[in-house]
Amino acid sequence: MDIKGTRKAIDCRKMPNSTCSVRIAGTEDEVLMVGAQHAVSAHGEKDTPELRAMIRKAMEDETRVSQPSSPGAPGATSRARA
């Protein structure tokens, strides 16, 4: 699996008739697999080729990936120990 490629994301809030706030990101294959599993388990959809096509069409390139900051990194905060 190539994890260096463009990350994809899907936001459940953008799907028709959804009141869900889940956002899924990863490789295209990961987003498709997890998105289909989520649609089935959380929303009662059937895992069909049409569902997967709708998920694939709704995918967007993920433009910003947050990285956890490490101690001492610019912008990192330190906490005093009691």
C-alpha positions in Angstrom: 0.0 0.0 0.0 1.4 3.4 -1.0 0.9 5.7 2.0 2.9 8.6 0.5 0.2 9.5 -2.1 -2.4 12.1 -1.8 -4.6 11.6 1.2 -8.3 11.6 0.6 -11.1 12.6 2.9 -14.9 12.3 3.0 -17.1 14.3 5.4 -20.4 12.7 6.3 -22.0 16.1 6.8 -21.8 16.6 3.1 -23.7 13.4 2.2 -27.4 13.6 1.4 -29.7 13.4 4.4 -26.9 13.1 6.9 -26.9 14.5 10.4 -23.6 12.8 11.2 -20.4 14.7 11.8 -17.9 11.9 11.1 -14.9 12.7 8.8 -12.8 9.9 7.4 -9.3 10.4 5.9 -6.6 8.2 4.5 -5.6 6.6 1.2 -8.4 6.4 -1.4 -8.8 2.7 -0.7 -8.9 3.2 3.1 -11.5 6.0 2.8 -13.7 3.9 0.5 -13.5 0.8 2.8 -14.1 2.7 6.0 -16.7 5.0 4.5 -18.7 2.0 3.2 -18.4 0.3 6.6 -19.6 3.5 8.3 -22.5 3.9 5.9 -23.7 0.3 6.6 -23.2 0.3 10.4 -24.2 3.8 11.3 -26.7 4.7 8.7 -28.2 1.3 7.6 -27.1 1.5 4.0 -26.4 -1.5 1.9 -22.9 -2.0 0.7 -23.5 -1.8 -3.1 -21.5 -0.6 -6.1 -23.7 2.4 -6.2 -22.9 3.3 -2.5 -19.2 2.9 -3.2 -19.5 5.1 -6.4 -21.2 7.8 -4.3 -18.5 7.6 -1.7 -15.7 7.8 -4.3 -17.4 10.8 -6.0 -17.7 12.6 -2.6 -13.9 12.2 -1.8 -11.8 15.3 -1.7 -8.0 15.7 -1.5 -7.1 16.4 2.1 -5.2 19.6 2.0 -4.2 20.0 5.6 -3.0 17.2 8.0 -2.4 18.2 11.6 0.7 16.7 13.2 1.0 16.4 16.9 3.6 18.9 18.2 6.5 17.6 20.2 7.9 19.3 23.3 10.1 22.2 22.4 8.7 22.5 18.9 7.6 25.9 17.8 4.1 26.5 19.0 4.3 23.7 21.6 3.2 24.6 25.1 4.8 23.3 28.3 2.9 22.5 31.4 4.3 23.0 34.9 4.5 19.9 37.0 3.0 20.0 40.5 
